[in-house]
Amino acid sequence: MNKLQEQELFELETQQQEERKVFVITDLNGLNWAFRKMSAIQAKLNEVKQLADAERERIAEWEKKESASYQDDLAYFSHKISEYHASVLANDPKAKSIKTPYGVAKSTTSKSQPEKADEQALIEYSKTNELDFVEVETKEKLKWAELKKTLSVVESDGELVVVDADGQVVPGVAVKPETVSFKVEVSD
């Protein structure tokens, strides 16, 4: 903000509210006067915003620095709780959650499921078996979501494989293994 803009703001601040209510622009000089005031106000707003942005940045850096070790501590304890819960779950598969007055450790298990490994092999499989899981726009594209609904994961010779409704092994599909994930919720 320059000195002229500071003077414009000073004049504006000293102007009485009553004068402001009756102010009317009647000519080019009045219009110019209003634009000078607006220019000064805009310059002041820009200064305020710059200062606020600088302070927000400084506060964000402070918050990041202050929080870092606490975030590490939370991750450490979450890991330890998950390890403990995994050991309890290994001994008691029904222990899906463990509650204390200060929080809950939860686990979720996702079943083994088909996972697309080779789209071209799946397209060939669909064509060979006359299945309607291939769409042709500019090039052939597999309707994976629809095909996946018809597949199952079964154990064959001690190994998990993906089969279709007829029990035929489907090429180009891998088995995404069962996973267990843990979640820690701390009470407020």
C-alpha positions in Angstrom: 0.0 0.0 0.0 1.4 3.4 -1.0 1.2 6.7 0.9 -1.6 8.0 -1.3 -3.7 4.9 -0.6 -3.0 5.3 3.2 -4.3 8.9 2.9 -7.4 7.7 1.1 -8.1 5.2 3.9 -7.5 7.8 6.6 -10.0 10.1 4.9 -12.5 7.3 4.7 -12.0 6.3 8.3 -12.5 9.9 9.5 -15.6 10.3 7.4 -18.8 10.2 9.5 -21.3 7.4 9.0 -24.0 10.1 8.3 -21.9 11.5 5.5 -21.6 8.0 4.0 -25.3 7.4 3.9 -26.0 10.5 1.9 -23.1 10.2 -0.5 -24.1 10.1 -4.1 -21.8 10.1 -7.2 -23.0 13.0 -9.4 -20.0 13.5 -11.8 -16.7 12.1 -13.0 -14.8 13.6 -10.0 -17.1 11.8 -7.6 -16.6 8.5 -9.6 -12.9 9.0 -9.5 -13.0 9.7 -5.8 -15.0 6.4 -5.2 -12.5 4.4 -7.3 -9.5 5.9 -5.3 -11.2 4.8 -2.1 -11.9 1.3 -3.5 -8.3 1.0 -4.7 -7.0 1.9 -1.2 -9.4 -0.6 0.4 -8.4 -3.3 -2.0 -4.7 -2.6 -1.3 -5.4 -2.9 2.5 -7.3 -6.1 2.0 -4.4 -7.5 0.0 -2.0 -6.6 2.9 -4.3 -8.3 5.4 -4.5 -11.4 3.2 -0.7 -11.6 2.7 -0.1 -11.3 6.5 -2.8 -13.9 7.2 -1.3 -16.3 4.6 2.1 -15.9 6.1 0.8 -16.6 9.5 -1.2 -19.6 8.4 1.9 -21.0 6.7 4.0 -20.4 9.8 1.3 -22.0 12.0 1.0 -25.0 9.7 4.8 -25.5 9.9 4.7 -25.3 13.6 1.7 -27.7 13.8 3.6 -30.2 11.5 6.7 -30.0 13.6 4.9 -30.3 16.9 2.7 -33.2 15.6 5.4 -35.3 14.0 6.6 -37.2 17.0 3.0 -37.7 18.3 2.0 -39.1 14.9 4.9 -41.5 15.0 3.9 -42.6 18.5 0.3 -43.2 17.4 1.5 -45.3 14.5 3.8 -47.3 16.8 1.0 -48.1 19.3 -1.4 -48.9 16.5 1.1 -51.4 15.1 1.6 -53.0 18.5 -2.2 -53.2 19.1 -2.6 -54.8 15.6 0.2 -57.3 16.4 -1.5 -58.2 19.7 -4.9 -58.5 18.0 -3.5 -60.8 15.3 -2.1 -63.1 17.9 -5.4 -63.2 19.8 -7.3 -63.8 16.4 -4.9 -66.7 15.6 -6.0 -68.4 18.9 -9.6 -67.4 18.7 -11.0 -66.7 15.2 -14.2 -65.2 16.7 -12.2 -62.3 18.4 -13.1 -59.9 15.6 -12.9 -56.9 18.0 -11.3 -56.3 21.4 -12.8 -53.6 23.5 -11.4 -51.7 26.5 -12.7 -48.5 28.1 -10.2 -46.5 26.1 -10.7 -48.0 22.6 -11.5 -50.8 20.3 -9.3 -53.0 18.1 -11.2 -54.3 15.1 -10.3 -56.8 12.4 -12.0 -57.4 9.0 -11.3 -60.4 6.8 -11.7 -60.3 3.0 -12.2 -63.7 1.3 -10.0 -65.0 -1.5 -11.3 -63.6 -4.8 -10.4 -63.6 -8.5 -8.1 -60.9 -9.7 -7.5 -60.1 -13.4 -4.0 -61.1 -14.3 -4.0 -61.3 -18.1 -6.9 -59.5 -19.9 -6.0 -61.0 -23.3 -6.2 -64.5 -22.0 -9.6 -63.8 -20.4 -10.9 -62.3 -23.7 -9.8 -65.5 -25.5 -11.4 -67.6 -22.8 -14.7 -65.7 -23.1 -14.6 -66.1 -26.9 -13.7 -69.8 -26.8 -16.5 -70.6 -24.3 -19.0 -68.3 -26.2 -19.5 -66.1 -23.1 -20.8 -62.6 -23.4 -18.1 -60.8 -21.4 -16.3 -59.1 -24.3 -17.4 -55.7 -25.7 -16.1 -54.3 -28.9 -15.9 -50.5 -29.4 -12.7 -49.5 -31.1 -11.0 -52.6 -29.6 -12.0 -55.6 -27.6 -12.6 -54.9 -23.9 -13.3 -57.3 -21.2 -16.4 -56.8 -19.0 -14.4 -57.8 -15.9 -17.0 -56.9 -13.3 -19.6 -59.0 -15.0 -17.3 -62.0 -15.6 -15.9 -61.8 -12.0 -19.4 -62.4 -10.6 -19.5 -65.8 -12.4 -16.2 -67.0 -11.0 -15.3 -68.8 -7.8 -12.1 -69.5 -5.9 -11.8 -73.2 -5.0 -9.0 -75.4 -3.7 -7.6 -78.0 -6.2 -4.7 -80.2 -5.3 -3.9 -78.1 -2.3 -3.8 -74.9 -4.3 -6.4 -72.1 -4.8 -7.6 -71.7 -8.3 -10.3 -69.7 -10.1 -13.1 -71.7 -11.8 -16.2 -70.8 -13.8 -19.7 -72.1 -13.1 -18.9 -75.4 -14.9 -15.8 -76.0 -12.6 -13.4 -75.2 -15.5 -10.2 -73.5 -14.5 -10.1 -69.9 -16.0 -6.9 -68.8 -17.5 -5.6 -65.2 -17.0 -7.0 -65.0 -13.5 -4.9 -65.0 -10.3 -6.2 -65.6 -6.8 -6.1 -62.6 -4.6 -5.5 -64.2 -1.2 -7.6 -63.7 1.9 -6.5 -60.8 3.9 -7.0 -59.6 7.4 -6.9 -55.9 8.1 -6.8 -54.2 11.5 -8.3 -50.9 12.7 -7.7 -49.2 15.9 -10.2 -46.7 17.3 -9.4 -44.6 20.4 -12.2 -43.4 22.6 -12.5 -39.7 23.2 
